[in-house]
Amino acid sequence: MPAYWESQSDVLLTTGYFSKTTQKEASGNNKLDLVDGVRLIEMLDEDFGHDWPQLIDYWFQWPTRG
């Protein structure tokens, strides 16, 4: 497999929650990071500040801004 397909870790993202089965399976894989909805919001707050929801419309219009 080419080197560009190799990764240090992988992320499985959901805006909801992971089942206990998924969490159990992932706990045995140190290269897989689960990000659920609560953690996603915490990460967005940390990176963009608590006002990030107000920026969503701006972000989605970005390719069309002139």
C-alpha positions in Angstrom: 0.0 0.0 0.0 1.4 3.5 -0.9 2.7 5.5 2.0 0.1 8.2 1.4 -2.6 5.8 2.5 -1.0 5.1 5.8 -2.1 7.1 8.7 -1.0 7.6 12.3 -4.6 7.5 13.5 -8.1 7.5 12.2 -11.2 9.4 13.5 -14.7 8.1 13.5 -17.1 11.1 13.9 -20.8 11.3 14.7 -23.0 14.1 15.8 -24.8 11.7 18.0 -23.5 8.9 20.3 -21.6 5.7 19.8 -23.1 2.4 21.0 -21.4 0.5 23.8 -20.4 -2.1 21.2 -18.7 0.5 19.1 -16.9 2.0 22.1 -15.7 -1.5 23.2 -14.4 -2.3 19.7 -12.6 1.1 19.4 -11.1 0.7 22.8 -9.0 -2.1 21.5 -7.7 0.0 18.6 -5.2 2.7 19.7 -5.2 4.1 16.2 -8.9 4.9 16.2 -10.3 8.0 17.9 -14.1 8.2 18.4 -15.5 11.8 18.4 -19.2 11.9 19.5 -21.5 15.0 19.3 -20.6 16.3 22.8 -16.9 16.0 22.1 -17.3 17.6 18.7 -19.0 20.7 20.2 -16.2 20.9 22.8 -13.6 20.8 20.1 -15.4 23.4 18.0 -15.7 25.6 21.1 -12.0 25.3 21.8 -10.9 26.0 18.3 -13.4 28.7 17.2 -14.8 30.0 20.5 -18.3 29.7 21.8 -19.7 31.9 19.1 -18.8 29.4 16.3 -22.5 28.6 15.5 -23.0 32.2 14.3 -20.3 31.6 11.7 -21.9 28.5 10.0 -23.7 30.5 7.4 -20.5 32.4 6.6 -18.5 29.2 6.3 -21.0 27.6 3.9 -21.0 30.7 1.7 -17.2 30.9 1.5 -16.7 29.4 -2.0 -19.2 31.8 -3.5 -17.8 35.0 -1.8 -16.2 37.3 -4.3 
